[in-house]
Amino acid sequence: MSPRTLALDAALQGWLDTFGGREHPVLAELREATDRLPDANMRSSTLQMQLLALIIELTGAERILEIGCFTGYGTLAMATALPPAGQIVTLDVNDEWTRIGQAHWQKAGVAERIELRLGLAMESIEQLFGEGAAQSFDLVYIDAEKKRYPDYYEAALDLLKPGGLVALDNMLWKGAVADPNDRSRQTETLRNLTRTIHTDRRVTPVLLPIGDGLMLARKRGAMLPEPSIDSLLDDASE
């Protein structure tokens, strides 16, 4: 058995798209409508959203924040996994794209679980803090402008309950983060944020090669002090 992740050729990717999860029929319609757009590459991967939907069901998440809605494909995937009283707040600046999603949310019967806030993401986030939303979310999903990812990540940790999960899309950036010759601003931002999260004691992280790279980081509770080297040596000698 190889310790390396499989390379996905077209056939294997097709198999995963078919059998990797189950899409709600209206979600499949929205995916197809999104993929006909010129900016279709902005859609989150099918398998990625199936994973987040499963996590929502496993954890019993009831309150979600999505930073970056696009056509609402990810929004709908998460909303259908929520309990009837659950809520997802989704942020975007583009009314044309989000209107596509709204029609499908209605058709799927989950529109009442979704609150769309139009405007600049950080302004909407500041409004949430002003409304007392700190430590009120179970999951924050980030898929918006990459240069603001560090700001969104920090805000997410403040908005999450202890034990909540932040998920960040595009963290492999088509492989560019591992290319030392790529010094573009977006690549550097994602590369540096990955290093930050990797050493951030406030979270327990894992970076998955799903879609364009999905970083999951669970917000930890009260932090225990780091053990000293002397205590570790004493424990080892007992």
C-alpha positions as CSV (number, residue, x, y, z in Angstrom):
1,M,0.0,0.0,0.0
2,S,1.4,3.4,-1.0
3,P,1.5,6.2,1.6
4,R,1.1,8.7,-1.3
5,T,-2.2,10.1,-2.5
6,L,-3.3,8.8,-5.9
7,A,-3.0,10.9,-9.0
8,L,-6.5,11.5,-10.4
9,D,-6.8,10.9,-14.1
10,A,-10.0,11.7,-15.9
11,A,-11.4,8.2,-15.4
12,L,-10.8,8.1,-11.7
13,Q,-12.1,11.7,-11.2
14,G,-15.2,10.7,-13.0
15,W,-15.6,7.7,-10.7
16,L,-15.3,10.0,-7.7
17,D,-17.7,12.5,-9.1
18,T,-20.3,9.7,-9.6
19,F,-19.8,7.6,-6.4
20,G,-17.9,9.9,-4.0
21,G,-21.1,11.1,-2.5
22,R,-24.8,11.7,-3.1
23,E,-26.0,15.0,-4.5
24,H,-29.5,16.3,-3.8
25,P,-31.2,16.5,-7.3
26,V,-31.5,20.3,-7.1
27,L,-27.9,20.6,-6.0
28,A,-26.9,18.7,-9.1
29,E,-29.0,21.1,-11.2
30,L,-27.2,24.1,-9.6
31,R,-23.8,22.5,-10.3
32,E,-24.7,22.1,-13.9
33,A,-26.0,25.6,-14.2
34,T,-22.8,26.9,-12.5
35,D,-20.6,24.9,-14.8
36,R,-22.1,26.7,-17.8
37,L,-20.8,30.1,-16.5
38,P,-17.5,31.6,-17.7
39,D,-16.3,31.7,-14.1
40,A,-17.3,28.1,-13.4
41,N,-13.8,27.3,-12.0
42,M,-14.8,29.2,-8.9
43,R,-17.2,26.5,-7.9
44,S,-16.2,24.3,-4.9
45,S,-15.6,20.7,-5.8
46,T,-18.5,18.2,-5.5
47,L,-16.5,15.9,-3.2
48,Q,-15.4,18.7,-1.0
49,M,-18.9,19.8,-0.4
50,Q,-20.0,16.3,0.3
51,L,-17.3,16.0,2.9
52,L,-18.4,19.3,4.6
53,A,-22.0,18.1,4.5
54,L,-21.0,14.9,6.2
55,I,-19.1,16.8,8.9
56,I,-22.2,18.9,9.5
57,E,-24.3,15.8,10.0
58,L,-21.6,14.2,12.2
59,T,-21.1,17.2,14.5
60,G,-24.7,18.3,14.6
61,A,-23.7,21.8,13.4
62,E,-26.6,24.2,13.5
63,R,-25.0,27.6,12.7
64,I,-22.6,28.1,9.7
65,L,-20.9,31.1,8.2
66,E,-19.9,31.0,4.5
67,I,-17.4,33.7,3.3
68,G,-17.8,33.7,-0.5
69,C,-21.1,32.4,-1.9
70,F,-20.6,32.6,-5.8
71,T,-23.7,30.8,-7.2
72,G,-24.6,29.2,-3.9
73,Y,-23.6,25.6,-4.8
74,G,-21.7,25.1,-1.5
75,T,-24.3,27.0,0.3
76,L,-27.0,24.6,-0.8
77,A,-24.8,21.6,-0.1
78,M,-24.4,22.7,3.5
79,A,-27.9,23.9,4.0
80,T,-29.4,20.5,3.0
81,A,-27.2,18.9,5.7
82,L,-28.4,21.2,8.4
83,P,-31.3,20.3,10.8
84,P,-34.5,22.1,10.0
85,A,-33.8,24.8,12.6
86,G,-30.2,25.3,11.4
87,Q,-29.0,28.5,9.7
88,I,-26.2,29.4,7.3
89,V,-25.2,33.0,6.8
90,T,-23.5,33.4,3.4
91,L,-21.5,36.5,2.3
92,D,-20.9,37.8,-1.2
93,V,-20.7,41.0,-3.2
94,N,-22.2,39.8,-6.5
95,D,-26.0,39.9,-6.8
96,E,-26.0,38.4,-10.2
97,W,-24.3,35.2,-9.2
98,T,-26.2,34.8,-5.9
99,R,-29.6,35.1,-7.7
100,I,-28.8,31.9,-9.5
101,G,-28.4,30.2,-6.1
102,Q,-31.5,31.7,-4.5
103,A,-33.8,30.2,-7.1
104,H,-32.3,26.7,-6.4
105,W,-32.5,27.2,-2.6
106,Q,-36.2,27.9,-3.0
107,K,-36.6,24.8,-5.2
108,A,-34.8,22.6,-2.7
109,G,-37.0,23.8,0.1
110,V,-34.2,25.2,2.3
111,A,-34.3,28.9,1.6
112,E,-35.5,29.6,5.1
113,R,-32.2,28.2,6.4
114,I,-30.1,30.6,4.4
115,E,-29.4,34.3,5.1
116,L,-27.6,36.0,2.3
117,R,-25.7,39.2,3.1
118,L,-24.5,41.3,0.1
119,G,-21.5,43.5,0.6
120,L,-17.8,43.5,1.3
121,A,-17.0,40.4,3.4
122,M,-15.0,42.1,6.1
123,E,-17.7,44.7,6.5
124,S,-20.3,42.0,6.9
125,I,-18.1,40.2,9.4
126,E,-17.8,43.4,11.4
127,Q,-21.6,43.6,11.4
128,L,-21.8,40.1,12.8
129,F,-19.4,41.0,15.6
130,G,-21.5,44.1,16.3
131,E,-24.6,41.8,16.5
132,G,-22.9,39.7,19.2
133,A,-22.1,36.8,16.9
134,A,-18.6,36.0,18.5
135,Q,-18.3,32.3,19.4
136,S,-21.7,31.5,17.9
137,F,-20.8,29.5,14.8
138,D,-20.2,25.8,14.5
139,L,-18.5,26.0,11.1
140,V,-16.9,28.7,9.0
141,Y,-16.2,28.0,5.3
142,I,-13.9,30.4,3.5
143,D,-13.8,30.6,-0.3
144,A,-13.3,34.2,-1.2
145,E,-10.6,36.6,-2.3
146,K,-7.3,35.0,-1.4
147,K,-5.4,38.1,-0.3
148,R,-7.8,38.5,2.6
149,Y,-7.6,34.8,3.7
150,P,-5.4,35.7,6.8
151,D,-8.0,38.2,7.9
152,Y,-10.9,35.8,7.3
153,Y,-9.1,33.1,9.2
154,E,-8.5,35.2,12.3
155,A,-12.1,36.4,12.2
156,A,-13.3,32.9,11.9
157,L,-11.5,31.8,15.0
158,D,-13.2,34.6,16.9
159,L,-16.6,33.7,15.5
160,L,-16.4,30.0,16.1
161,K,-17.4,28.2,19.3
162,P,-14.7,26.2,21.0
163,G,-14.6,22.9,19.1
164,G,-15.9,24.6,15.9
165,L,-14.3,24.1,12.5
166,V,-12.9,26.5,10.0
167,A,-12.6,25.2,6.4
168,L,-10.6,27.0,3.8
169,D,-10.8,26.2,0.0
170,N,-8.0,26.5,-2.6
171,M,-5.2,25.9,-0.1
172,L,-3.1,24.0,-2.7
173,W,-3.7,26.6,-5.4
174,K,-3.3,24.2,-8.3
175,G,0.0,23.1,-6.8
176,A,1.5,26.5,-6.8
177,V,2.1,26.6,-3.0
178,A,4.8,23.9,-3.5
179,D,6.5,25.7,-6.4
180,P,9.4,27.8,-5.0
181,N,9.5,29.7,-8.3
182,D,5.9,31.0,-7.9
183,R,6.2,34.2,-5.9
184,S,2.8,35.7,-6.9
185,R,0.9,37.5,-4.2
186,Q,-2.0,35.0,-4.0
187,T,0.4,32.1,-3.8
188,E,2.5,33.7,-1.2
189,T,-0.5,34.5,0.9
190,L,-1.8,31.0,0.8
191,R,1.7,29.5,1.4
192,N,2.3,31.7,4.4
193,L,-1.2,31.1,5.9
194,T,-0.6,27.4,5.6
195,R,2.6,27.7,7.6
196,T,0.8,29.9,10.2
197,I,-2.1,27.3,10.6
198,H,0.4,24.5,10.8
199,T,2.0,26.0,13.9
200,D,-1.1,27.6,15.4
201,R,-1.7,26.1,18.8
202,R,-5.2,27.4,18.8
203,V,-6.3,24.8,16.3
204,T,-5.9,21.2,15.2
205,P,-5.4,21.3,11.4
206,V,-5.3,18.9,8.5
207,L,-4.7,19.8,4.8
208,L,-6.5,17.5,2.4
209,P,-5.8,17.1,-1.4
210,I,-9.5,17.4,-2.2
211,G,-10.5,19.7,-5.0
212,D,-8.0,22.5,-5.0
213,G,-6.9,21.7,-1.4
214,L,-9.1,21.9,1.6
215,M,-7.7,23.0,5.0
216,L,-9.7,22.0,8.0
217,A,-8.8,23.4,11.4
218,R,-10.7,22.7,14.6
219,K,-10.7,25.4,17.2
220,R,-9.4,24.0,20.4
221,G,-10.7,24.9,23.9
222,A,-8.7,26.1,26.8
223,M,-5.0,25.6,26.0
224,L,-2.9,23.5,28.2
225,P,0.7,24.7,28.9
226,E,3.4,23.3,26.8
227,P,5.3,20.6,28.7
228,S,8.9,21.5,29.6
229,I,11.8,19.4,28.3
230,D,12.7,18.5,31.9
231,S,9.2,17.1,32.5
232,L,9.3,15.1,29.3
233,L,12.7,13.6,30.3
234,D,11.5,12.8,33.8
235,D,8.4,11.0,32.3
236,A,10.7,9.0,29.9
237,S,12.9,7.9,32.7
238,E,10.1,6.5,34.9
